[in-house]
């Protein structure tokens, strides 16, 4: 699976967010959303998608309506992700797992994923658990983000045995210090920092607001420093991730990460194969005019994959 030069693909067919948001329904599910409702062009009901408070409220309503998540909250400076796009990644990840499972999506708590940089929002664990019953470990270097995540879990007691949060104390390490020596994960996910510095992030934000014809008023999706940038940018972060994944080659079935820049994919597949990856895939995803890619790789050979499926995945057909 590889990127196509054509227009971005549509949302995944299993994505719940096809078409326009049903704002009247969402307001019934989450009454505070009513304060942000406005009339858009053509008289349709909408919100101001450049208003961070409106987006946080919309996310809470979507999570309540579709997944039964209550009490979802987010600090004002934290990354507020577009839920349709994050849900799309989860569904493509499910298809990736199915491709190693005779076309059957493996579901249930026997599958366990690691969300690298889970942030304060816990979006991947929340959606992955709700849609497919997977268990998650979420890691982050930000203690405050993890405390917010713990509050979300506490507000939803059924999630307590499903999602575990761990602090990464070494910022340059991605898997070491998180994956225990005897621990197995069926997959990893990550939304890596994109920029190299605060200034680069600020300039990109300014260009975004100029494109909207408005004066800069803050990031519409928010984001703390560690969520937005690191010294080596997205490409450097991904190179570190791929190199460090080799240490845990036998402990993870599929490593995956979101990739925003196509330039980051120029050398990574070759680097992964040189490290010993037996399968490398690039899955094209899109939402509206935005395109992104899911990079996936495994170090397991066919015999190891069969043994893994037999031991861990339900309804295995070998």
FENFEN-V999986 format. One line per field, one symbol per residue. burial: 1 if it has 9 or more other ideal C-beta (glycine too) atoms within 8 Angstrom, else 0. A space follows every 10 residues. Layout:
burial = ???
//
This chain:
burial = 0010000100 1100101000 0010011001 0010011000 0000011000 1101111111 1111101010 0101000111 1011111111 1111111101 1000110100 1111111111 1111111111 1101111111 0100110111 1110010011 0110111100 0011110110 0000111111 1111100101 1001110110 0000000001 1111011111 0111111111 1111110110 0111111110 1001100110 1110101001 1111111000 1111111111 0001110111 01100000
//
